[in-house]
Amino acid sequence: MTIIRIDKKDWAPGLEKLNSSYRLFGPVKEQDFHNFKELAKGEQPDFNCLNTRLSPKSIVQPQSEIMLEFTLDESQADHHIMKEPAVNDKPRAVLGIRPCDAKAFQLVKLNFDTLEHKDVYWLRNYEASTFVGLACDNPCSACFCSTAGSGPYNEEGLDVLLVNAEDHYLAKTLTPKGEALLKSAGWQATIEPGAAEAQIAAQQKSAEERIQSRVYTDNLRGQVTNELYEAPFWEEVAFACINCGTCTYLCPTCWCFDIQDEVHGCAGVRMRNWDSCMYPLFTLHGAGHNPRGTKTHRVRQRFMHKLKYYVDKYDNGIQCVGCGRCIRFCPVNIDIRDVIDKMNTYGTCQVDQS
Amino acid sequence: MEPAKLTNHKKGGRLENPYLPYPVRIDDVIVETEDKNLKTFKLVFLNPEDENKFAYEAGQFAELSVAGQGEIPIGIASSPTEKGFLMFTVNKVGLVSSYMHSMQAGDIMGVRGPLGNWYPWEQMEGKNVVIIGGGFAFTTLRSAIIYMLDPANRKKFNEIHVIYGARTPGMLLYRDELMEWEKRDDIHMHITVDGTDDPDWQYNTGFVPTITEQKAPQGNDDTYAIVCGPPIMIKFTQPVLDNLGYDHDHIIMSLENRMKCGIGMCGRCNLGKEFVCKDGPIFTLLEINQTPKEY
């Protein structure tokens, strides 16, 4: 691992160089919030935000994505036969992704990269991406990354970690992909690692101390699935929920999708679109039966998936990185930290279960 | 004994893109039932080499793909011992299935699969197999019966019983084959209908649970029951099997849920951490008992 010093005056020229071999993505201000966007030539990522409103998951899993294409024109020899569309696999540089969101990609990868099947669309986008993280120095009150398997300086899922200093960034090179990107931008000023590491460690300690919010997840794995499923608190958790789907939409670790055909004239595409376990149509059978027919079923599915099914299936912690978006933007103030607490302590403390 | 853990690794080669269907041509369409709501589609691969890639086992399903309409997960009704075609029986219920009912021989569509696990054939070798089916949930059961009756396979199994019921004689699937199996002495057929005014009806009358009580052999270590049918049939058949002494790891069921991807990724068909599409659709009742009942 090497540490590179990038003077801020060299930042824009470096991006200019990167532009020829990478598609650049970064946070951009839209109205009063930020979102990840593909940067136009010369456009700068705006690092003056705690984090983007939406997670950057759309860079790897677009909200709508063409999977296959076809023609219904029977004069064509290949009518009604599905074809793979042309692929743009030009490398992507994701600039300023927060450590929590980068870790989220690693959690989600377990779903799309399995022994039996590989989701070629997700993996192609993921593998084309180089993640240049930006360490968090000012976490907010809803951030609980440090007890959700991540942290403000967490390096998992990143190729480079940028640490903001006054007139420069310290860039920790974490993978060969990251090294290649820094080289391609012409950022090569290695510095004496001892002092840089000490500076990073000090900033990291201060950032971690600012995170006041904690969750305890140690009992989740030991809980019996069906007992947790039948727990009496689900009605209470779901009571205020309006099934709007905002939580799943913002969440960096929600990956569920729908597949739909769209036709215009004789030309058609098979697309996939983000979907949400909050919506009744998600599980509705053709014959009318719905195994998750009530909002309590659906709210329970969301939390059980993240905090129990995922935990049991992969033995890789919870399917949550503590980014806090669902807490900040839930219109009825449902707080995943409270639900984690209810699930983690279920059966251990009778007083709290009323 | 250990719960019957059904392996779900895939056989044969696969296309690199698991969402890309094999192109097929509809070879024949057969109206199965008197209400005309069930049709059987016989499909032939446009590229003959795709048939080898689509190596399947009885109990698996596939996504039927109709360009411009979408995909539906349907159990494979043909048996791996039948070569040169695939067969699917489709109930007219939603967008894709209704559209398929208007398609004809010669039309081009797609098949993606095979998907899911299959009936635990190795585990059932040397055992008695009791097949209990109701209504149109008889498709992969047909596949299973054809597979077991194949001369190369019949000796692998001990007694075979089939209890199959529908509302009326005209609602039974695969009637010609049922009648042929009735004539054989290596399979015990117990066909039943809820009711009929046909004076010549020479088989059983009564609901599937009742006929199961009367005709099914006692449960023991050497006997497996495979149960597929509407929820109401399953609900009333289970206590009958309990009374007959079937352990829950000897009761095998094939489940359905709304699906899109068919490969465990899109997130909707799960019972707890198990995906019906990938970890199932075949589960033992013992396994199902350990999951939330979201099917």
Interface residues (C-beta under 8 A of the other chain):
Chain A: M67 L68 F70 L72 H79 H80 I81 M82 E84 N111 F112 T114 L115 E116 H117 K118 D119 V120 Y121 T225 N226 Y229 W255 C256 F257 D258 I259 Q260 D261 V263 G268 R270 R272 D275 C277 F282 T283 L284 H285 G286 A287 H289 P291 R292 H297 Q301 M304 H305 K308 Y309 Y310 D312 K313
Chain B: N8 H9 K10 R14 E16 N17 P18 Y19 L20 P21 P23 L46 S65 V66 A67 G68 Q69 G70 E71 I72 V93 G94 S97 D107 I108 M109 G110 P231 E256 N257 R258 K260 C261 I263 G264 M265 C266 G267 R268 C269 N270 G272 K273 K278 Q290 T291 P292 K293 E294 Y295
